[in-house]
Amino acid sequence: MRVAVVDDDRDMVRSLCDILELHGWETLTSYDGEAAVALSDSEDVDLFLMDVRMPRMNGVNAWNAIYSHHPEARSVLMTAYAPPEALALAKGHGVVRILRKPVVIPELLAALESARQETV
Amino acid sequence: MIDRVSLRWRIPGIIALILIGAVVSLSILAYGAARRSAIDAAQDRLNNAANRIAVTAGTGVNALLKTANDVASDPAVIEALRHTGRPMTEGARAALLRVRTDSTTPLKVALLDTLGRPVEGVTPELAPEGPVERLAPVDSPSILPFRAVNGTLEYIIAAPVRDSGRVIGQVVQFRRVTRVTTSLRLISDLIGDSALLLIGNADGTAITELNDTLRPPVIRDSSRARQARLSNSSGSAAIPGTPWAWYVEYPESIILRPLRTLSWQSVVLGMGVLVLAVIAGALLSRGVTESLANLTTTAEWIAGGDLTRRPAGVRRRDEIGRLARSFSTMADSVRDSRDQLERRIEERTGDLQNAVTQLRDAQDELVRKEKLATIGQLASSVGHELRNPLGVMSNAAYIIERSMATTPQKAHEYLKVLNAQIRLSERIVADLLDSARNPSPQRRRVEVKSLLTEQLERVTVPSNVRVDLAIDPGLPHVNVDPDQVGQILVNLFTNATQAMDEQPGVLSVSARNGDWRVRIQVRDTGPGVPEDLSDKIFEPLFTTKARGIGLGLSVSKSLAMANSGSLSVANHPDGGAVFTLDLPVGDLP
């Protein structure tokens, strides 16, 4: 299973990738929404772990764009605040879970695990 | 004041002028009329007197004529003329001497024949003044007009001598005018001692005065007579049976004396009336002008704001009283209006104060809410910012824990990451603290070059960004707090680096000598600052970055100003933003 980690904070992306690799995930990186959309077209990605607040294109818009082309893909969104409407919006749009930042690693791993089961 | 004085005296002045005019013109008219009537009356009286004495004189003259006729009828006289050439008889001489009366003695008595020749034999007693001139014969006893002879007045009485009805000669008496005591006394009794009695011919010639009884009568020539008539009133009366007339003259000065006295009394009286009129006028006009002055003063008081003042004289029944009453009414209504206005102003002021209070409360409420909002925004901003490094640190700690035994290399790497994230967090917290309190700068002389290089070392510049440092040689020291200016510089360097967004670029830092300033410019090759945001980027909590709480530039600007410097931003024509920091030089001349 390949997971793309998308965040504008490079240290965050790097540390998340290292953690996911420790748990057997294959990782790809991207640093903004547009790059993530491009990545979804050029690479075969099963899961997107995406920050919501990002320059150029935010995580929600980027995910909508990706999902319209790749309805089999799933995502886990990360945000400092989780407004209810964001959750409502994500319902039925391939968003498996929305995580509050700072991300608690067991929660992250659990979310990714359930996403993996959805895509199988 | 001038108006009041002039009005005060103008009215009596006008009254005085009118009175003077009236008195003078009336006086002139009255004097003329009185003078005419006085003179006319005098004329009448004088004529009357002249007539009275003329009658008396006529009686005397008739007596003289009768005597002359008696003499002419004497047989001895007739006889003497019948035989001309013979010496006069004694009888005839005696008859001729009868013409001599008690009072008046003729100068000469003569007997003339028809040719006017005197009969011889007239004794010197009869003709003391020498020979007798010839005279034309007369038809009846006559008195001839006066003649002036050697300064005296002479007249002739002639009576024809008839013989059987035929005129054969005449008896002539030459007489001189002397005293007329009786007539004078009569005149004096009639019209007083000042009257002049004159006698002369009725045609106005040979007039003489008769008053001076001591001197012989003096003939008046015609011019003197005219002159005398100018200053004297005169009356005249023909003496019956003679060609003579009485003239009675009276000096006008005496006739007009009572009139003149009256005139003077009138003038004195007139002056008295005038003075009284002026005083009365002054009093009257003072009554008016004082009321007007009182009104004026009251008006001035009212104009000055004392609305309680009222004019005097409201009880008067005249126009001034009316004026004072209407003035009083006006002042009342002005006062009422003002009071009403003041009440309204007070009401409105109260309303306004209430409104202001409410507004202030609302404003306070707003400010409080704004503050809360700002605090909320700041808290949210800072919290959000801190979450990232905390998340990374948390991740790093997880990785270090997991990889310490197996891959110590990785653990070591993540310790560095941990360190960097801790420094980032510190900066966020430092910015927040700096914005909350802005300590007063500890200024001293600082070398610009070392300041720049020290701060550049503190910043992590990506390897694809070239640093271009250009410092003018011989640059003066600056007078600043090195820590605060260092913080500004780190901010500017960090911003520039972030603006280039990990793209290859150049960070240009220059320092040049200006006008008592050292100008430090920091330029990047990033996208630059949008024009409409060049002022806004210095406002607190404003940021264009996805990350950052928007306090860095705001704090930097405050610090620059606290150090008597300035901080501004512009876009470079070749692209990228240029931040300009001006600092005061420390080497004062």
Interface residues (C-beta under 8 A of the other chain):
Chain A: D8 D9 D11 M12 R14 S15 L16 D18 I19 L22 R53 M54 P55 A80 K101 P102 V103 I105
Chain B: G383 H384 R387 N388 L390 G391 V392 S394 N395 A396 Y398 I399 R402 S403 K410 Y414 V417 A420 Q421 A546 R547
